[in-house]
Amino acid sequence: MNSSDIPSRITKAFGVNGLKNTIPVDSSTTTDNNGVATFNNGFPPITMQPLSAGGIPPSGKDMNGVLFSVSAQQQWLNAGGAFPYSADFATAIGGYPKGAVVPNSALTGNWINLNEGNATSPESSTGATTGWVPLDSYGSTTISGLTNSSQTLTSVQASKDRIVLTGTLTSNINIIFPAWVKGWVVSNRCTGNFTVICKTASGSGVSVEQGNSNYIYCDGTNITADFGSAAYRTVGSTNSTDIPDMNGFASSVSTSSGYYTLPSGIIVQTGYSFVNGGSAGVTITLPTPFVTAGLSIQLTYRNDHQETINAPVLMGNFNNKTSFTVFTNQSAGEYGFYWTATGR
């Protein structure tokens, strides 16, 4: 068969506005003796006997009723409809077969059955395994008002791919997921200096940091994080937990000095200058002021004039957040030096 062989769709069930009987499921002596059609026997033998032998003609209403019942379901299927789980139906057929697909109670997704003869409802309020797992489910689940109690997700809640957690935590809590082979994105929007652990009822789990959205995966027993924590951090330099980008390394360079900053707030400034022996020293104005204070000064003698004397002793002291002064132990001469000043 090819896709071009599609038959006409049934837009109306047969006899929808005609005279028809409601066809019973089971037959009885009364239905058989009166020629009533049932799903169990169809048309009974008496409708197939000659009138001269006491036969009863099949009822046109029964015929319409049978065709209506069959074509009404076919019309529903043509329209893309499906049949939710029914406990009565499951009992009547001895349970759903493996591979059966039924829509969820909200009609926003589908369950697929993993077990033969499964008469258990797919949806559990405790998230217990039922033999059914989510095939797909539209939307997200928000669990709000979290404080100090662990939360067990229902089957319907856990069928969503995205779980959002909100509330003000006053203790560490667990979010209990069904033991399915499935992944979720969990967004922890809670406040309070406490931990959220995502786990199954009897297996291990992982924590989801506040302010982050983590992808977690269950192998049917335990929950793990498929990616390291770095995958869920913000790129930038605003918070201490951010992954720094180049904005976290601000810098400026001139011909004689420059600086660069580190994401931690440390500022490293460098340059070169000269100091005269016998003087009160030379004051170096920093390329950028330190925010808090200078921490250290490193000085390295550079022999610009090829002096034959031994390298001079160089000393430096911070004056404030914007400058420092360099002195030498020599009584005369001009001495070049490189400098590095570190601060916050």
N, C-alpha and C positions, 0 to 999 in steps of 0.2 A: 504493500500500500504506500502511496505517495501522499505528500501534504496536499496535493491538488485533488485528492479523492475525498476530501471532507464532505460529509453529507449535509443536507439541509438541517438547520437547527429547528427544534420544536419550540415554537413561540407560544403555543397553547396546548395544554394537556388534552388528550382525546376526550370528547364529551364533557368539557368543562361546564357547559351550560345546558347539557342534555339530561334526560332522565337516566339515573344510574343508581345502583345499589352500593352500599358500603360492603366490601367483600370481607367476610370473616376470615380469621387466620386458620382456625381449626374447624374440622368437620364434626358432625354428630349424626345420630340416626335421623333426627328431625331434618337436618339440612340435606342429607342424602336422599331421604324419602320424598322430599319436596323439590328436588332438583336444584337446590341452591348451590351456587359455585362457592368454593372456599380456596384459600391458598394451599391448604393441606391436600385436598383431593382434586382441585380444579372443578370441572363439571362432573357431577357424579354419574355413574353408569345409567341411571334411570333416564337421563337426558339423551342417551344414545340408543334407546330402544324405540321400535316403531310404536306409533300411537295405538295401533291395534293390539299391541302386546302390553299396554298399560304405561307406555313411555310418556315422559313429560318434556315438551320442547324446552331447549335452553332459553333462559330469560334474556331479552335484549338489555334489560337494566343491569343484569350481571355482566354481560359482555362489555357494556359501557363502563361499568365499575372496575372491571379488570384492566381494561385498556387505559382508563383514567389513572389508576394507581401507578401503572408502569410508566406511562408517558409523563405524569406529573414529576416523578423522580428524574426522568430523563431531561425534562425541561429545566429542572433545578441544576443538574450537572452541566447542561449546555450553558447556563448562565454563570458558571464558575462556582456554584455553591458547593458546600461540603456539609458533612453531618458531624456535629460535636459528639463527644463520648456520651454513651447512654448505658447506664448500669443494666436496665431491663434488656436492651439489645445484646449487651455482652453476655448476660445470662442465657438468653435465647439461643445464641450461636456458639456457646461454649468458650467465650473469650475472643478478643481481637487477635488476628494473626500477626506474626512478626512482619514488620515493614508497613503496617497500617499507619495512615496519617489522618489525624483528626484536628480540627481547629480548636484553639483554646476557648475558654468560657467568655473572654472579652472579644473574641473574633478579631484579634490583632496579631495572631501568629498560629503556628501549628506544632503539634506534638507528633513524634514518630515512635512507634512501638518497637522495642528490642526483644520482646519475649513472645513465644508462641502461646496461644490460648490465654491471653492476658485480660482478666476481668477487673483489674484494679484501675481506679480513676487516675488519670495522669496528674491531677492537681492535688497536692498535699499541703495543708496549712502548716505543717512542721518541716517541710522541705525533704521529707523522707523519700527514698528511691521508690519508684512505682513501676519500673520497667519502661516508662516513657521518658523521653528527653526532648528538649526544645529543638525543633528543626529550624525555626526562625521565630522572631518576636519583635514587633515594631515598638519603638519608643525606648524610654529609660525608666528606671525605678528610683524614686527618691525616698530615703528613710530619714525622717526628720525627728527632732526632739530627742536626740540621743543624749544621755547624761551619764549614768553609772551602771546601766544594765546591758548585758549582751543581747544581741538581736539575731533571731533565726529567720532567715528569708523563706518565704513560702515558695512553692514551685513557680507560681506565676511571677512573683517578684524577681526570682533568680533567672527566669527565662530571658529577661532583657540583657542586652550586651553591655549596657552602661548602668552602673549603680552609683548614685550620688548620696553621700552621707552628710547630714547637717545636725547641729545641736551644740550645746556647751557641755563638754565632758568634765566630770568630777572624779573620774577614776578610769583606769584602763578597761577597755571592753573588747569583746569578740563579736565579729559578724560571721554567723554560721551559714555556709553555703552548702547546697546539695552536693553529694559526692558524684558529680557527673564528669565526663571528659569534655571540658568546655573552658573557654577563656572569657574574662570580663575586664572592662575598664572601670576601675573604682576611683571615684573622685571624692577625696576626704576634705570637706569644707567645714569640719567641726572646729570649734575653738576650745581652749583649755589645754593645759600642759600635760596631756595624757595620750596614751597610745591606742590605736585601732589595729587589731589583728584580724585578718581575713583567713578563715580556716574552715575545714569540714568538721562535722560533729566528732569524729574519732581520729582525724588525721592532723598533720601539722599545717602551719600557715605562715603568712608573712605580714609584716606591718606595712601600713600605707601612711606616709608622712602627711601631716596637715598641710593644706594648701597645694598638694600634689595630686595628680591623676596617674595611677599606676596600672599597667596591664598585668593581670595575674592569670595563672593557668592551673587548672585542676586536672590531674591525671586519673581521676576516679577514686583517689584516696587522699592525697596530699595536695596542698596549694603552694605554688612557687611563683616567684617573679621571673618572667621571661627576660627582662632587661635589668641591668644594674641601675642603681639609684640615680646615676648621672643622666640617664635618659629622660628623667622626669623633672629635672631642675630647670629653672628659668635661665636663659642666656642673658647676661647683663652684668651690672656691678652695683645694683642697688642694695641687695641683701647679702649677708655673709654666706648664705647657702646658694647664691647664684653661681653659674658658670661664667667666669669673666670673658667678655669679648674685648675688642681692641679699645673700647671706650674706658676700660679699666686700666689702661696703660697710657694715660695722658703724658705728653712729652713736648719739649721745646728745645731746640738747639740753635746756638749762634756760633760765631767764629771762635769765641773764647770761653763759652760756658753753655750749660744746658741742664736739663733735668728730665726725669721720668718718674711716674708713680706706679705703685703696685696696687692690686685690688684690695689688699689688706689695709691700705692707707699710708704705707711707708713711702716716703719721697726721697729719692736719691738724686743729688745735685753734684755736678762736676764742672771743672774748669781749670784754667792756669792763670798765674799772675806773677808779680815780682815783689820782693821785699828788700829794703835797704838796711844794711848793717848800721848799728848805732842809732836807729830811728825808733820811734814809738810804735813801729809795726805798720802793717797795711790792713785796711778794712775792706773786706770782700762783701759786696752786696749780693745776696742770693738771687738767682734768676726768678724764683717764686718763693713767697714766704711759706714757712712751715705753718701748718694749721694749729698744732699744739706746742711743739718745742723741737729744737735740734737735739739729736742723740749722740752723734759722734762726728769727729773731723779727722780725716786721714790726709797727711801731707807727704809729698814725694819730691825731693830735690831734683831739679833739672839743670844740667850744667850748660846754660846758654852761652856763657862767655869763656868757656874752657878754662875756668879758674884752676890754678894748681894747688889751691888749698884743699884741705879735707872738706868733705861735705858738711855744710853747716847744720846745726841743730835748729829745727823748725818747730814751733809751738803754736797752737791755735785755741782760741776761746770764743764761744758764742757770746755775742752782745745781746741778742734778742732773737725773735723768730725770723728776722729779715737779714741779719748780717753776722759776720764773725771777724775777728782780728788775728793776723798771723804775725808772730815775732821770730827773730833769729838771735843766736848768741854771738854772731859776728859783729865787730865794731865798725866795719866799713865794707863797702862793696855792694853790688846788687845781685840778688840771688833769685833765679826763677824756680817755680815749684808748681806741681800739679796738686789739685785739692779735690777731695770728695767729702761732701757733707751729707749725712743721713739724718732724717728726722721724721716726724709725723705731722 
